[in-house]
Amino acid sequence: MIEIRKWLFALLERTQEMPALSANVNRFLVTLIFFNIGAAAIETVPDIYQSYTAIFLAIELISIIIFTCEYLLRIWISVEDPRIRNRLSYLITPIALVDFISIAPFYLSIIFGWDLKVLIVLRLFRLLKLIRYFEPLTVLGSAIKAEFNSILSALLILFVLIMIASTGMYFFEQNVQPDAFGSIPHAMWWAVVTLTTMGYGDVIPVTVQGKIFASVITILSIGTVALPAGLLASRFSEELKNRKEEFKDLAMKVQKSGELCDQTKALLENRRKEMCLSKEEAQNIVKYACTKGQGFCPHCGQQIDKAE
């Protein structure tokens, strides 16, 4: 059983040990996820759903069986991962919670007798399973994690500005437009639409004081709303830069006098995929490392001291 568990762990988690087979398994699961999302979306068309109800139920049942087996297998093999203390600690990891959420709606419908159509929105959470199979999403996740406190602070500032805008518009417009600004919660719709620069125009101030106040709020919102996106974009770029530096350091360590063996090339290729680097970027970095390993400057081509 231990050998089977190790084999399954290598298949599902360590794709570099069985690249071809693991790639095929991943492609199948990704295809199944997209197929499920498409089916869930089409189910919302009444005529199609009524005509093909049995097919939709069969798709859901087969998918649930596969996703449930995958979830249980990942719990079983999780102890093979040195980063996981025990199976219980694995259950509370973000990726395990995503796997659980992707199958929970089906079992909730059975336990509580809910209509599956009511849980279509929850079934769409299966899209989150793609995080496991698309490395670029992990880069974004790392960027969010690194800038979480800064983004949270920016969102807090945005919330304060929304409250100020809502309160001000309630004060200036409540008597003139009671339907739109009769309370602070009602005024929040205008505040959110305006601060995010969407500007639907369905609710606008009509008093002079309201227009002046709205103008000030609009100007203040320009930088405030863009702040979280700017922080995230900056961190995302920095994360990619750090991964390139890490890949370059690895290439410098594994090259021997400017040469790479087949095993080393395979190692670098696996790391390239994990770090979400393009083949062109990786090739340039490897070329840089090998040129420097041969004792030449990668920039000017002059002979350099290898000790450097």
Secondary structure, DSSP 8 states (H G I E B T S, - for coil): -HHHHHHHHHHHT-TTTSHHHHHHHHHHHHHHHHHHHHHHHHTTSHHHHHHSHHHHHHHHHHHHHHHHHHHHHHHHHGGGSTT-SSHHHHHTSHHHHHHHHHHHHHHHHHHH---GGGGHHHHGGGGGGGGGT-HHHHHHHHHHHHTHHHHHHHHHHHHHHHHHHHHHHHHHHTTT-HHHHSSHHHHHHHHHHHHTT----SS---SHHHHHHHHHHHHHHHHHHHHHHHHHHHHHHHHHHHHHHHHHHHHHHH-BTTB--HHHHHHHHHHHHHTT--HHHHHHHHHHHHHHHTTB-TTT--B--TT-
